[in-house]
Amino acid sequence: MSISAMLIASVALFLSGGIAGYMTADRQGDVAEAHTEQLRELQAGQATMVTELSKPVVLDAELRSELGKTPPACIVSLGGDPLSAQCLLQMCWQYGQSSAQRPDCDGAEGLVVDSMAETAIKL
């Protein structure tokens, strides 16, 4: 059961409780029974959700090999953009080498700083 379904059920439970106060005694029994049934469904949904969330995350072999080779900022399925400055910088850090066996990524770092300068909070 998703979060939105639980919210809708909670609002329905709240409203049914308020409406029950304005009803006659014979209608209140029906509303209370419906209210109890909704609570049971909500608890069953929560139990299902807890069971699903407690399962471990399993990475398939294809994703695992892709994660090993490619920086996360470059993987579209992880929210990355292969054409972004962040991807370029991470690729440089991972694969770039200079004569001193250290990556020389000043140009890529400058691009990342420039791209983030627009969204930075200026004091």
C-alpha positions as CSV (number, residue, x, y, z in Angstrom):
1,M,0.0,0.0,0.0
2,S,1.5,3.3,-1.0
3,I,1.9,6.4,1.1
4,S,-0.8,8.3,-0.8
5,A,-3.3,5.4,-0.3
6,M,-2.6,5.5,3.5
7,L,-3.1,9.2,3.6
8,I,-6.4,8.9,1.7
9,A,-7.5,6.2,4.1
10,S,-6.5,8.3,7.1
11,V,-8.5,11.3,5.9
12,A,-11.5,9.0,5.2
13,L,-11.2,7.6,8.7
14,F,-11.1,11.1,10.2
15,L,-14.1,12.3,8.2
16,S,-16.1,9.2,9.0
17,G,-15.5,9.7,12.7
18,G,-16.7,13.3,12.4
19,I,-19.8,12.3,10.5
20,A,-20.6,9.6,13.0
21,G,-21.2,12.2,15.7
22,Y,-24.1,13.7,13.6
23,M,-25.9,10.5,12.8
24,T,-28.6,8.6,14.6
25,A,-27.8,5.6,16.8
26,D,-28.7,3.0,14.2
27,R,-26.5,4.6,11.5
28,Q,-23.6,5.0,13.9
29,G,-23.3,1.2,14.2
30,D,-22.9,1.0,10.4
31,V,-20.3,3.7,10.3
32,A,-18.4,2.2,13.2
33,E,-18.3,-1.1,11.4
34,A,-17.1,0.5,8.2
35,H,-14.5,2.5,10.3
36,T,-13.3,-0.8,11.8
37,E,-13.0,-2.4,8.4
38,Q,-11.0,0.5,7.1
39,L,-8.6,0.3,10.1
40,R,-8.1,-3.4,9.3
41,E,-7.3,-2.7,5.7
42,L,-4.9,0.1,6.8
43,Q,-3.1,-2.2,9.2
44,A,-2.9,-4.9,6.5
45,G,-1.4,-2.4,4.1
46,Q,1.1,-1.2,6.6
47,A,2.2,-4.8,7.4
48,T,2.7,-5.5,3.7
49,M,4.7,-2.3,3.3
50,V,6.9,-3.2,6.3
51,T,7.5,-6.6,4.8
52,E,8.5,-5.2,1.4
53,L,10.7,-2.5,2.9
54,S,12.6,-5.0,5.0
55,K,13.7,-7.0,2.0
56,P,17.4,-6.3,1.0
57,V,18.1,-4.4,-2.2
58,V,19.6,-6.8,-4.8
59,L,21.7,-5.4,-7.6
60,D,21.7,-7.5,-10.8
61,A,25.0,-8.3,-12.5
62,E,24.5,-5.8,-15.3
63,L,24.0,-2.9,-12.9
64,R,26.8,-4.0,-10.6
65,S,29.3,-4.1,-13.5
66,E,28.1,-0.7,-14.8
67,L,28.5,0.8,-11.4
68,G,32.0,-0.6,-11.2
69,K,33.1,1.0,-14.4
70,T,31.2,4.3,-14.6
71,P,30.9,7.1,-12.0
72,P,27.4,7.5,-10.6
73,A,27.1,11.0,-12.0
74,C,27.2,9.5,-15.5
75,I,24.6,6.8,-15.1
76,V,21.1,7.8,-16.3
77,S,19.3,5.2,-14.3
78,L,20.8,6.7,-11.1
79,G,19.7,10.2,-12.0
80,G,23.0,11.2,-13.6
81,D,23.7,12.9,-16.9
82,P,26.5,11.6,-19.1
83,L,26.9,15.1,-20.6
84,S,27.1,17.0,-17.4
85,A,30.1,18.7,-15.9
86,Q,29.8,16.5,-12.8
87,C,30.2,13.4,-15.0
88,L,33.2,14.9,-16.7
89,L,34.9,15.7,-13.4
90,Q,34.2,12.2,-12.0
91,M,35.5,10.6,-15.1
92,C,38.6,12.7,-15.0
93,W,39.2,11.7,-11.3
94,Q,38.7,8.1,-12.2
95,Y,40.6,7.8,-15.5
96,G,42.6,11.0,-16.0
97,Q,46.4,10.9,-15.4
98,S,49.1,13.3,-15.8
99,S,52.9,12.8,-15.8
100,A,52.9,12.7,-12.0
101,Q,50.3,9.9,-12.0
102,R,47.7,12.2,-10.6
103,P,44.6,13.5,-12.5
104,D,44.8,17.0,-13.8
105,C,41.2,18.0,-13.7
106,D,41.4,21.8,-13.2
107,G,39.3,22.5,-16.3
108,A,36.6,20.1,-15.3
109,E,36.6,21.4,-11.7
110,G,36.1,24.9,-13.1
111,L,33.1,23.8,-15.2
112,V,31.5,22.3,-12.1
113,V,32.1,25.4,-10.0
114,D,30.7,27.6,-12.7
115,S,27.6,25.4,-13.2
116,M,27.0,25.4,-9.4
117,A,27.6,29.2,-9.0
118,E,24.2,29.9,-10.4
119,T,22.4,27.9,-7.7
120,A,24.7,28.8,-4.8
121,I,23.5,31.1,-2.0
122,K,25.3,34.4,-2.2
123,L,26.1,36.1,1.0
